[in-house]
């Protein structure tokens, strides 16, 4: 537990939330949660917020509706961790308890101030009835200061309103502030600030003290290219390039990119701080699976840029019938980012290796048809595979891994080397809903050679291809007792395999 800051008074509303979550979360058996992915303490979780390192611990807040397992008035849930894998829940940090945020404390970020306080920057929402009778949320940026446990909202809130963004923005699409400190010690912020016709725009602000902010200027505008409103922006320098991560709503697919409707976009390019212009040179999906949205990153004390995201997607959330007092929503495994040859690479956080137990190692396994391997099963697993044609010259037709299998359940990852397509199919994973169950990605592979790493937790699969060049993420709804893993090929494959159980 953090040391408490004495002069912080908590609202009645937040006190009630804290009492409720403490009581209800104790009733959720740990075995019914993911083992090492953060899930909502109780009720609903969406975007990661305030991902930061403060007083020796990582802090992760999240969009939170504790009273039900569907989206509702947004609070900020809170958890801390020393290694980003063992999480301790802290009491909810923010409730929609002020006039200027009474309809929700939407997404935002966190930073440590020179006086040692942690500052949360979030979007306060107030609903406004329109002439046509519809209701829209007016969005403004707000601050709260705290000690890592309790936060007091700034008396000068809101600090950024429609007066502050450049012309052509909509006050209903002005949200998700990401704050960071520039090299000269001043503060920067990017927010979503789409146009009234919902064309995505990211607007940048600057400040000397983190509290008083300049007028915004446009960092980059979509011009209808990648979906509509760009949510949850992140902007940082990595490996000599500037990277913009954002989650565009309503994307159209392009080839094998952007298949998720509410998708994710990574733009890599150059940025000139003096004129404030970002020039993207490359675009890609951040993840090629089903359940991935709203990324947020932290710069670790050792210099690693670590990303986490909501392991869900707005299009696949409706319809789950989950008790309102259970949990819904989890985060991805934290991922280390790098940029190579103008492309974003992701690897599972290296601390995950500390959870590895019981190494099983096979080299040059001949696969032709379906087979299982001694000791290769489990639902919390880290498994690396390298495949290539067994008979030189003769490229196989198909290779597949079946996992989380047992009884009526299985999920398949299959690779067709001739057209270089990797497919995930979780149709038989236990879902009772007609939502998206398959995704295809075109991967890099010459002559049927491919590397993949599967990270399985009780309710998810994250597949890292070719040392992180692409990632495929999907939730599983399979009973955790379905833990068989098998390999299948049409044509002869030679496979190297290293498999560990992941034990928290
Ligand atoms: C993205 C998002 C954000 C918003 C939050 C509300 O998933 O729509 O833009 O701040 O969720 O919960």
Boltz pocket constraint, residues with backbone or C-beta under 6 A from the ligand:
constraints:
  - pocket:
      binder: B
      contacts: [[A, 46], [A, 47], [A, 63], [A, 74], [A, 106], [A, 107], [A, 123], [A, 175], [A, 176], [A, 231], [A, 232], [A, 293], [A, 294]]
      max_distance: 6.0
